[in-house]
Amino acid sequence: SNMEKYINIDLAIAGRTRHAIDFLYGINISKALSMAFMSYSNKYRTLSIGRVQGPTISYVVENDLQIETHVPLPFWRISAYIETKENEKTKWLKIGYRKEKIIKKKEAKDIVKNCKGKKAIISKINKNNFKISPPVPFNLSELQKKAFKLHRFNPYKTLNIAEKLYLKALISYPRTTSQKLPSVINYRKIISDLNKQQEFTQITSSLLKKKKLSPVQGKISDSAHPAIYPTGKISKFQLSNSEKKIFDLIVIRFLEVFGKPITGETIVIHFNIGKYKFSISSKKIKKHINGKHKEENGKHLNFQIAEKFNVKRFKIKEDFETAPSPFNQITLIEKMEKENVGTKSTRANIIQTITDRTYIEGNKLKSTPLARALVEVLQIHSPLILSSKMTRKMEKQLEEIENRKT
């Protein structure tokens, strides 16, 4: 009913240009790589590559090499245990030395030696109020992250399920970067329709009592599509277990964006033991229950400045710097987002493609010998193919075509 009068021809030309670039780039370099493999081994194998595939394979290979060559350097942490009283009972409270990483063990031992026999004295107490707003609406990337975290669905599977739900008219179009919900979709009607579905009635009933429904909005907008939201329609078909899980995620997130923020207070207590500084922190959260505030405390830290405590013992703990973590499906997508490689619609497909081509494998994504050989050869002969910089430059030019700047 609100159809645009004219086709956005600049968007169409940008899309067509993208197809041409991807075809010319991918088909030629893939052919060159396949022929190189054949001339070396006398065997045929399709080695696909593209302006997004190249950098993505390179990220995994480089990360694996960093993990394998990591040297776990040691460092030390110091804790002190002070004697406190709570309800006439004596308790030990653990406080930490302010400098988290001490590089030399001798330094840690000297600090403990100099602190022994001294009392812990409170030097200052910092209190700060905080507010945690409700979450922003789902875009495709955030939906994929949540589905992976809760259900271990890979991004490709989540996108496929979301598209099925869209085709069943249960949700809006999922291929979006937007974190904004336009008022034209009629929030109250959607929530009223969802209220008819028993599993959502508890939260929908409380929202419908509100005079005004204002969703929390994120910063990212998408000129083509709003954030993902449920339509409120009831499915004529029975949803599969996987479809139900994704549908429930979308509904719950949509309802959560109309909720109240959580407020609370952080408390940091600073101690001096001799000339050395220690501290402990705590959070106090205020929950809204039936219009009333209920406070949930962290550690009970009802202390006063200049209060003194006996130090019962010190502990020096040795630790080691950790290697980078292997990529999983979501952290690799986050890396692609950060490097501005690929689009919201293509990143999951790219990861699936390089998995199908046996460049990466496993749940903790690991590069195969084929991927390592590929990256090694390309870094010598044609490093541009692995470059995020060139892909970003192309994306910028495509955006300029779309916005009629070039």
KASULGI-V329097 format. One line per field, one symbol per residue. ss: DSSP state (~ for helix, > for strand, _ for the rest). phi: phi as a letter, one per 30 degrees, with the letter a starting at -180 (. if undefined). burial: b if it has 24 or more other ideal C-beta (glycine too) atoms within 12 Angstrom, else e. A space follows every 10 residues. Layout:
ss=???
phi=???
burial=???
//
This chain:
ss=________~~ ~~~~~~~~~~ ~~~~~~~~~~ ~~~~~~~~~~ ~_________ __~~~~~~~~ ~~~~~~~~__ ___>>>>>>> >>>>>>__>> >>>>>>>___ _>__~~~~~~ ~~~~~____> >>>>>>>>>> >>_______~ ~~~~~~~~~~ ~___~~~~~~ ~~~~~~~___ >_________ __~~~_~~~~ ~~~~___~~~ ~~~~~~~~__ __________ _________> __________ ~~~~~~~~~~ ~~~~~~____ _>>>>>>>>> >>>__>>>>> >>>>>>>>>_ _>>>>>>___ _______>>_ >>>>>>>>>> ______>_~~ ~~~~~~~~__ ______~~~~ ~~~~~~___> >___>>>_~~ ~~~~~~~~~~ ~_~~~~_~~~ ~~~~~~~~~~ ~~____
phi=.cdddbdddd dddddddeed dddddddddd dddddddddd cibcadcdaa dceeeddded ddddddddcd cdddbbbcbb cccbcbhicd bccdbcdddd ccdcdddddd ddedddicdc cdcabcbbdb bcdeddedcd dddddddddd bhddeddddd ddddddddic bddddbcdbb cddddieddd ddddddcedc dedddddddd dbcbddcddd cbddbdddbd djdcddcddd eddddddded dddedddcdc dccabcbccc cccicccbab babbccccbh iccbcccddd bccbdidcbd cdacbccdbb dcdedddced dddddddddh cibedcdddd dddddddhdb aiddebdded dddedddddd cadedcdded dddddddddd ddchcb
burial=eeeeeeeeee eeebeebbee bbeebbeebb eebbeeeeee eeeeeebbbb bbbbbbbbbb bbbbeeeeee eeeeebbbbb bbebeeeeee eebbbbbbee ebeeeeebee bbeebeebeb bbbebeeeee eeebbbbbbb bbbbbbbbee bebbbbbbbb bbbbbbebeb bbbbbbbbbb beeebebeeb bebbbebeeb eebbeebbee eebebbebee ebeebbbbbb bbeeeeeeee eebebbbbbb bbbbbbbbbe ebebbebbbb bbbbebbbbb ebbbeeeeee eeeeeeeeee bebeeebebe beebebeeee eeeeebbbbb bbbbbbbebb bbbbbbbbbb bbbbbebebb eeeebbbeeb bbbbbebbee eeeebbbbeb beebbeebee bbeeee
//
